[in-house]
Structure formats: structure tokens, C-alpha cells
Amino acid sequence: MEEISSLIGGFKVALSWYNLALMFVGILLGVIIGVLPGLGGANGVAILLPLTFTMPPTSAIIMLSCIYWGALFGGAITSILFNIPGEPWSVATTFDGHPMAQQGKADEALTAAFTSSFVGALFAVILITFLAPLIAKFALQFGPAEFFSVFFLTFASFVGMGKGSPFKVLASMCIGFALGSVGLDKMTGSLRLTFGHEELLGGFDFLIAVIGLFGIAEILASVESGLKFQGAAATIRLDAVLQTWKRLGGLWATSLKSCIIGCWMGITPGGATPASFMSYGIAKRFSKNGHNFGKGELEGVVAPETAAHAAGTSALLPMLTLGIPGSPTAAVLLGGLMIWGLQPGPMLFVEQKDFVWGLIASMYLGNIVGLIVVLTCVPLFAAILRVPFAIIAPVILVVCAVGAFTVKNNMFDVWMMLGFGVIGYTFNKLGYPIAPLVLAIVLGDKAEESFRQALLGSQGSIAVFWSNWLVGTIMTLGMLLLFWPLITWLQAKVKSAAVAAGR
């Protein structure tokens, strides 16, 4: 009842005319970002973050989160109509969504995608509503050792659960730690890695790094590929919407499984992309129409879209309660909260109660607004794809430069943004993930501070990280995830040796 009462208070905050207008603006901008291949939720939030500096923190985070919801919705439009995934997590939607569009069922596919996205996000928001206060209360018992163990578990999860090479994840993360340590040491007051440059006394600004790593890097990659946007007409008929909703009722089991998969992958640092592929694979395996997947099966659209939205939304749960982002976009939002003077974590629920519950209430309203907008404005968003990329790219580049300059009104930051853009582009070309790098820049200094405080309190004994059942359990789980790729590699070696011996 306490959560419901707080949520009602949050609706009073979110239902102001100003915040409702920001929701619509955020959703529209987000869908445009989702429609344009080469951008994405994290990119859009990072590029548009400077626009919110003059807003109250609650209004700013509402607009940014709605940009994220809109990007999640928008990725499905290009996947289904043009077989161009607007977002990485929309790739699985193309498998059945585009064949349906080719069969003249684009309105059914789009309705299924948007409705499934709404259901997945709603499931995750309900989860956040009732779990977030419990996790926050529990986390109030945390000390430096416990906080470091949670940070360590987050970093180790990227290594153990990542889909790429663990060595590349570690390399990316280590570079992020190095970049995060530049500037003034908070505990000793000494300078580190500034090399005599006064501009680096405060370290690398998070916003500059994110705009470069995401926005500039994606523009460079798109320019290289010579990406061309070619649009087509698209409409959604009311009778098709109603008929599709009737059919979706029979797919409730697939939706529920996809919601669970998505929330699990969102809370752990798996992300929306693996959640969508995992959900699609499980749906194909257990569906009675599994043999039709890839040929235009409605269930093949429902599963990945539900999981992607559930994962994208639930990634905000660890960010709000523990200060640990579950996705690159959550990491960008985490940086935004810090810029506004708010410290995500358990104390946020005590010190900024109106802010937290206003944000959670806006998640409900934002998804309703998003569903209405995308169902009514599909022809408009499809027309955006007719704009030549040669026009869109310079506009995005200028927005990025303006955003970087406005952080400190310093031209040095614009050059740093371009430098980070080259780093991000290089990482993409070499197959190195950017998310661990961003995570390390955001949380590296906090993890280091907690680690050093814990060791000071224990007089240098590393046993402090196994001093009680809570910190010991988290650290052990983190160690297991850190060495999980090695464990699976050894298992594969033993298995192959056994098979060879059997021959």
C-alpha cells in the first residue's frame, strides 16, 4: 500500500501540463531516433542531454526516458517496413516482420510490434514499482565493501555474460578505468594522468565521452557504409488493429515468457539485444507454428519486441536502486542524474522521493503516450526515411558539437568529443564493445573509492570482501562470472578430449 500511495503522488508530479508536453516531445524525438539507422536510444539520449540542463531534474529525466521509450518503439518501424533494423535489438523483428510486410500485412505486424512493446514495458514498470523500494531499503545496509562487491559483480557480469570475446570486454573496460582515473584523486588530492593539461584537472567529462563514443562514432560508421534511406508508404487500418489485438490474446504465454526473459536480461547487464534473440529462439522452439518462423509468423514479431522493451525498461531498476546501470542508455541516464546533482542509489528513495515516484509514474504514462503516437503517426515516421543521409548526418554532427561545447563553454571539449568519436569508431571496426568502456568511465572512480575505503577500514585486509554472508555471496558470484568464460572453455576442452578418446 505504501508503494501505491507513493505512486499516486508520483502521478500528481508527472501529470502536470509541462511534463505531459515533454512526454510527447520525447516520444516523437525518440521514434525519429529509432527510425534512423545508425542512431539509437543511448545515442539519442546522449546527444539531446544538453537540452535538459535548464529543466528541473524531474522534467528532464521524464523527457530523456521518453526519448528512450520512443527509440524502442521506432526501431520496429524500419525493421518491418524496409528490413532495416533501426536498432540492434530490432534485428530479430525483421525475421518475421518484413515477410509479413511483403505479404501486405504491414499494419498487422506493426500493431503486433507496438502492442507487444507496450506489454513488455508495462510488465517491467510494474516490476520496478514494487521491487525498487524493497531493493533500496535493503541496500541502505550497504557499506563500502558491499558497494564495491556490487560494482565488481556488474563489471564481472559484462565479462561472463557478454556475447563477444571476454578479452575484448576486459580490454575495453580497462581503457575505461584508465580514462575514468584522469584528474584529481578524491582521496589524496593528487593529480593523475593530466600530463600538464589544466583542462583535464576535472577528468574526462562523461557527457563529452558519451556523445563522441556513440553519436560521432555511429555517424562515421554510417558515412563509411554509404547508407541510403529509401522510404515507402505505410498506413495502419483500424480494423487491422482490432483483428491483430484479438489474435494477440491467444499468444499470452509467449508474451509472458518474453517478459520474464526481458526483465532478467535487463536487470543483469545482458541488454535488449540478446533478450530479443533469446526470446525469439525460445518462442520458435516451443511454438506449434515454429516451422513457419521466418516466413511471416505473428508470434515471431511478438516475442522479440516484448523482450526488448521489457529489458530496456527493467535496466532502470538497478540504476535507480543501486546506482548501477543495466544498459548503455541507463548509463547515460545515470550520468545525467549526476550532472543534475542527484546520486542514484538507495538514498535517492529517501532524499528525493517525489523525483523517484514522478519518474516511475512517467514510465506508465510515457508508454501509453508512445503507443498512441506510433499507432497514429507511422506514415510520418516512414517518410523520414526519404530524407537523404547526406542531409541528416551534418545536422546530427552539429547537434553533437553544440552539446559538447555547452557543457563548459570550452572548445577543448569539442576536440575531445571528436577524439572519443574516433575511439568509438575504431572500437566498432575492431569488434570491441563500447558498453563496458562507458560503464567503466561512469562507475570506475566510484568502484575505486569504495575499494580503497573498504581496505582502509580493514587495515589493508582483502578478507573484508568476505567478512559477512552478503558481501561474500556477491563477491563469490562476481568471481564466478569473471572466470565463467574460462570455465566453459575448460569444459569444452574436456568434452572434446573425451570424445577423441572414445574414438
N, C-alpha and C positions, 0 to 999 in steps of 0.2 A: 504493500500500500504506500510505503514511503517513496518508492520509485515512481509509482503512478502519480502521486501528488507532485513530486518534483517535475515530472514530465509535463503535467498540466501547466505548471509555472513556466516551463520552457516554451510551451506553445504561445503563452502570452508574450514572450520575448520575440519569438520567430514570426508571429502574425502581425507585426507592425507593417504599415504600407511600405516603408523604406526597405525592410528586409524581404518582403514579398517581391518587390520590384527587382531587388538584387538576385533573387532566386531565378526569375525569368531571364534576366540578362546573363547570369552564369550558365544556365542550361543552354541558351542559344549559342553563347560563345563555345561552350563545351562540345555541343553537337557539331559545330563547324570545325573545331579542332579534331574531333573524332572522324569526321568525314574526310579531312585532308590527309592522305597518306604521307608518312614522314613526320607527322607530329604525334601527339598522344597526351594522355592525362597528365603525366608528370611534366612533359614539355610545356603544355598549356598553362598549368598552374605556375610553373617556374617563370615563364615569360610574362604572365599577367600579374604576378605577385606585387610588383611595384605600384600597380594601380590601386591597391588596397591600403597603402600606407596612411592615407588621410582618413580612413574609415575607422569607426570603433571596432575593436577586436572581434566582437560577436558578429557584426555585419560582414567584416572582411572574411572570416573563416566560413560563413554561410555562403558567400559568393564563390569562394575558391572550391569548397566542397561541391557546389552545384556545377561548377565547371568540370569537375571530375565525373559527376554523375552523367552530365551531358556527353562527355567524351566516351564513356562506357556505352551509352545508347548509340552514339553516332557511328562507332566502328562497325555496327551491323549493317548500316545502310549501304556502304560501298562493297562490303563483302557479298551481300545478297544481289545487289543490282549490277555490279560491274566485276565481281570476282577479284576485287582489290581490297585486301584486308586493311581497313583504316587503322587498326590497332593490332599488336601481336596476338592478343587473346581472341581476335576475331577470325584468325586463320581457320579454326575448326568449324566456324559458322559457314565458311564458303563451301565446305564439302557437300552439304545438302541444300543450303540456302540458295546458291547460284543455280543449281539444276532446277530448283522449284521456279526461280525467276524465268529461266529459259522455257519452262513449260507453261508460262502465263500465270503462274501462281505467286508473283512477287508480293502482292498485297497480303496473301496468307502467310508467306514466310516472314515478312516484315512485322505483321501483327503478332505472330508467334514469338519472334525475337524480342520485340519491345515488351510484350506481356511477361515473358519469361525473365527478362532482365529486371522488371519491376518486382516480380515474386521473389527472385533471388536476393535483391537488395532489401526488400521488406523483411524477409526472414533474418537477414544479418542485422538489420537495425533493431529488431525485437530482441535478438541475442545481446546486442550491445546495451540495450535499455536495462535488462535485468542482470547481466553479468558484470558490467563495468563497475557499478558501485561495490559489488562484492569483492572483485579483484582489487579495487582501490583501497578498501578497508583492510584487506589482507596485506597489501603492500605497505601500509603505514608502519608495519612492524619491521620493515627492512632497515638494515644498517649499511655501511659501506661495503662490507663483504657480500651481503645479499645482492646489492645493486650491481656489483661487478660480476657476480655469478650470472645474473640475468643478461647483462651486456655480453658476457662470454658465450652464453647459450645462443644469443641472437647471431653473433659472428660465426659460431661453430655451425649453426643451422644452415647458413649460406654455403658452407663447405660441404656438409654432409648431405644436404637435400638439393643442392644445385644440380642442374641437368648437364652442365658442361664439365670441363676439366677442373678438378679441385685445385690443381697447381695454379691455374689461371685465376681462379677465385681468390686464392691466397695472395697471389702477386698483386691483383687489383686492390685487395683490402690493405695490404702493406703500404702501397703507394698512398692510399687514402689516409692511413695512420701518419705517414710522414708529412703529408700536406696539412693534416689537422694539428700537428705539433708545432707548426711555424708560428712565431710570435712570442708573446710574453708568457712565461711559465707561471701559472696561477699560484703555485705552492712555494716557489723560491724567488720569484720576481726576476729571474734571469731571462735573457733573450736567447731564442733558439732559431737557427736556420734563417735568419733575416738577411745575412750577408751584407750588412750595412745599409739596407734599403729601409728608409723610415716608413714607407707605405706598407711594409709588412709587419710593423710592430703589433698590429691587431690580428695578424694572421690572414689567411685567405678567407674573404667573406663568403659565407655559404651560398648566398644568392648569386654572386658572380660565378662561382664554380658550377652551380646547377644550370644557370642559363647557358653557359658555354658547353657543358658536357651533354646536355640534352638538346637545346634549341639549335645552337650553331652546328654541332656535330651532325644532327639529322639533316639540316639544310645542305651541308657539304656532301653527305651521302646521297641525298636526292638529286643534287646537281650532277654528281658523277654518273648516276644511273640514267640521267636524261629522262626523268619521269614525266610522262604526259598524262593529263587528266582529260578523259573523254566521257561526257555525260550522256544521259538518256532520260526520257520522260518516265515519271513514276507517280502513281496515284494509289490511294488506299480507299476502297469502296466500303461503305458502312455494312452492307450485307456480308462481305467477306470477313470483316472484323467479327461480326456476331457468330458466323459459322465457325471461324477459327477458335473463338473462345469456347464454343461448345465442344470442339474436338480436344482442346487442351484439358478439359475436365477429366478425360479418360487417361491422361498422362501424368496424373498427380504423383504416382510412385516414382517416375523418372525425375520429376521436379524436386521431390523431397530428397532423393539420393544426391541430386546435383547440388542442392542447398547445403547439405551436410559436407560434401566434398569441398565445395567452395569456401565454406566458413573455416574448415580445418586448414585449407591451404592459405587462407588469408591471415589467420591468426598466427600460424607458423609462417616463416618467410618463404613460402612457396610461390605465392602470387597468382594472379588471374590467368596467366597464360598456361602454366601446367595444369591448373584446375580445369580449364576448358577442355584441354586434350584428354585428361584423365576421365572427366565426366562423359565425354563423347565415347571414349573407348569402352567404359563400363556399360553405357546405355546400349551400344552396339552389341556387346556380348550377351546381355541379358534380355534384349528386346525380342519379341516374337517376329518382328519385321527387320531383324538385324541384317538379313541378306539384301535389303533394299537401301541400306545406308550408303550414301554416296551417289544415290540416283534421284534424290529429291524427297527424302523422308522427313516429315514434320518433326518427329522425335529427335532427329539429328540436328535440328536447329534449337530445340528447347533445351537439350542437355548442356551444350557449351555456353549458351547465353545465360542460363540460370546460374551455373557455377561461376562464370566470370564476374557477374555482378555481386554474387554472394561473397566471393573472395575479395573483390575490390573494396566492398563496403566494410567487411569484418576486419580488414587490415588496420582500420582506425581504432579497433579495440585496444590492442597493446600500446598503440601510440598515446591514447588518452590516459590509460590507467598506469602504465609503467614508463612512459616516455620513450618507448622503443617502437619504431615504425615497422609495419609488416609488409611494406611495399615501397618502391621508389617514390610514388606520389605521396604516401604517408610521410616519407622522409622530408619531402619538400614542405608539406603542411607543418611538420614538426619544426622546421627551420623558421617558417612564418610565425608560428606561435612565439618562438624565442625572440624574433625581431620585435613583436608587439609587447614584449616584457612578460609573457606568460610562460611558466615552466610546466610542461606536460608531466604527468605523474600522479601519484595518489593524492598529493596535497592540492592538486587542481580542483578536485571534487569538494574540498573543504574551503579553500580560499576564493574560488571562482565558480561557485555553484550555479549562478544564473547563466554564466557563459557556457558551461558544460551542457546543461539541460536545454539551453536555447539551441545549441549545435545539434544535439540528439533529436530535438523536435523538428529542426530544419531538415534532418535526413528523411523523416516521414513526408514532410511537405514537398521537399525537393524532388523526391521520386514520383510523387503524384503529378507535380508540375511537369517533370520530364516526360512522363508517359503521354500527357495531353499534348505537349509541344511536338514530340516526334510523330505522333499519330496524325497530326493536322498539318505539319509543315514538311513532309517528305519531298514534295515536288521542289520546294525552295532549296532544300539542302542538296538534292540531286543536281540542281542547276549550278551549284557552286563548282562542281567538277568540270564545268565547261570553261572556267577561267584558266588561262594558260599559267603554267607553273612559273614561267619567266616573270610574271607579274606578282604572283603570290610570294615567291622566295625573297625578293628585295624588301617587301613590306614586313615580313617576319624578321628579317635581319635588322631593319631599322628599329622595330619594336624591342628586339633583344638589346641593341646598343643603348637605346634610351633608358630601358630598365636598368641596365648595368651602371650607367652614368648617374642616375638619380639616387643610387644607394648612398654615395658620399660626395656627389658632385665632383668626381675626380676622373680625369681622362685615363689615368693609370688602370682603373678598374675595367675600362672598355678593352684595353690591350690584354689584360688578364683574362677577360671573358673570351677573347679570340684565341688566346693560348689554351684555355681549357677546351675550347671547341676543337682545336687540332688534336688535343689529347683524346677527347671522346671519339673523334673520327678515327684516329689510329687504333683505339681500343676496339671499335666496331669492325675495322678491317682485319684485325688480328684475332678476332673472336674472343676478346677479353670482356667479361661482363662489367657494366658500369655501375649497377646497383650496389655491389659490395664497396666500390670506391666511394660512392655517395654516402652510404651508411657509415663508413669509417670516418669520413670528414665530419659528419654530423655528431657521431657518438664517440669518436676516438678520444677526445680530450676528457669527456665525462667518464669513460671507462678507465682511463689512466688515473684520473683524480680519485675515483673510488678505490682502485687498486692500491694506490700509494697511501691513502687514508687507512685502509684496512691493515696494511703492513706496518704502518706507524703505530696503530693501536695494539698490534700483536708483537711489537718489537722485532719485526722482520721475519716472523714465523709464517711460512706459507700454509701451515696447518689451520690457519684461521678460516680458510675457504672450505674446510670440512669440520668446522667447530660445532655445528648443530645439524639436525636432520634436514632442515630447509635448504641451507646453503650447500650442504654436502650432496643432497639429491640433485639440485640444479647443476652444480659443477660436474658431477659424475655423468649426468645426461649430456652436458656440453662436451665433455671429453669423448663420450661415445660417438656423438655426431661428428666431432672433429676427425676422429680416426675411422669413421664409417667407410669412406672410400677405400682405405687400406684393408679393412676387414673384408669387404666384398671382393676386393681384388685377390686376397689370400684364399677366400672361399672358392673363387673361380679357378685359381691355380690348383688347389687340392682336388677339385672335382675333375678338372681336365687330366690331372695326373692319374686319378683313379680310373678314368675311362681308358686312358692309354695302357695302364697296367692290365686292365680287363681284357684288352685285345691280345 
